[in-house]
């Protein structure tokens, strides 16, 4: 699951710390769904664990974004309701305005989502 966290017309991006083959690449925050957890609950939990924030999810972006034979990425737009993002599990965070979306090296799985967000605009 991934969160397109948008504030003041900018998108929050997170730079991966691990695993080594992905370290340094940029992604949308999020993570895996635990057994018995809904996609939405997992995403809210992951944002809290990774960024020390609480978010409210809004609309889903696209359908399932295929990452591999066994994994799909599902993205929701989100707004921060409590806290200021901190990189607890990432190397860095960066807020990107629409004209800056391609200034970071997005991981391949996130790139199609960024393309869609760029076309649709950064709206919650």
C-alpha positions in Angstrom: 0.0 0.0 0.0 1.2 3.5 -0.7 0.1 7.0 0.4 0.2 10.0 -1.9 0.4 12.4 1.0 -0.5 15.9 -0.3 -0.3 19.2 1.5 -0.3 22.7 0.1 -0.2 21.3 -3.5 3.0 19.3 -2.8 3.6 15.5 -2.7 5.6 13.9 0.1 8.3 11.6 -1.2 10.5 9.3 0.9 14.0 8.0 0.1 14.5 4.3 0.8 17.2 3.3 3.3 16.9 -0.5 2.5 17.1 -3.1 1.1 20.5 -2.4 -0.5 19.3 -2.8 -4.1 16.6 -0.1 -3.4 18.5 2.2 -1.1 18.6 5.7 -2.3 15.5 5.4 -4.5 12.4 7.5 -3.9 9.0 6.1 -3.2 5.6 7.0 -1.8 5.4 6.0 1.9 3.6 2.8 2.8 4.1 -0.9 3.3 2.7 -4.3 3.6 -0.7 -5.4 4.9 -0.6 -7.6 8.0 -2.9 -10.7 8.2 -6.4 -9.6 9.2 -5.8 -6.0 8.3 -7.6 -4.0 5.6 -5.6 -2.1 3.0 -6.6 1.2 4.4 -5.8 0.3 8.0 -2.4 -1.0 7.0 -1.6 2.2 5.2 -2.6 4.4 8.1 -0.5 2.2 10.4 2.5 2.3 8.1 2.4 6.1 7.8 2.4 6.3 11.6 5.3 3.8 11.9 7.4 5.2 9.1 6.7 8.9 9.5 5.2 9.5 13.0 2.1 11.0 11.5 -1.6 10.2 11.4 -3.3 10.5 8.0 -6.8 10.5 6.6 -7.1 8.6 3.3 -9.2 10.0 0.5 -9.4 8.6 -3.0 -7.7 5.6 -4.6 -5.4 6.3 -7.5 -5.8 3.8 -10.3 -6.4 0.1 -9.8 -3.7 -2.3 -8.8 -0.2 -1.4 -9.9 1.6 -4.7 -10.5 5.1 -4.8 -8.9 5.8 -8.5 -9.5 4.0 -11.8 -9.9 3.2 -11.8 -6.2 2.9 -8.1 -5.3 0.6 -5.2 -6.2 0.8 -1.6 -5.2 -2.4 0.2 -4.2 -2.3 4.0 -3.7 -4.6 6.4 -1.9 -4.3 10.1 -1.7 -4.0 11.2 1.9 -3.8 14.3 4.2 -1.9 14.6 7.4 -4.2 15.1 10.4 -1.7 14.9 13.2 2.1 15.5 13.3 4.9 16.5 11.0 6.6 13.8 8.9 9.9 12.5 10.1 12.1 10.0 8.3 12.0 7.2 10.9 12.7 4.5 8.4 13.9 6.5 5.4 17.1 8.3 4.5 15.2 11.6 3.7 11.9 13.1 3.0 11.1 15.8 0.4 8.0 17.7 -0.5 7.6 18.0 -4.3 5.6 20.7 -6.1 4.1 19.6 -9.4 7.0 20.9 -11.4 9.5 19.0 -9.2 7.9 15.6 -9.4 10.7 14.2 -11.6 13.6 15.8 -9.7 14.0 12.6 -7.7 14.9 9.1 -8.8 11.6 7.2 -8.3 11.7 3.5 -7.8 10.3 1.7 -10.9 7.2 0.5 -9.1 6.2 4.1 -8.1 7.0 5.8 -11.4 3.6 4.9 -13.1 1.8 6.3 -10.1 3.8 9.5 -10.3 3.0 9.8 -14.0 -0.7 9.5 -13.1 -0.5 12.0 -10.3 1.3 14.4 -12.7 -1.4 14.1 -15.2 -4.3 14.4 -12.7 -2.7 17.1 -10.6 -1.9 16.9 -6.9 -5.4 17.0 -5.5 -6.5 15.1 -2.5 
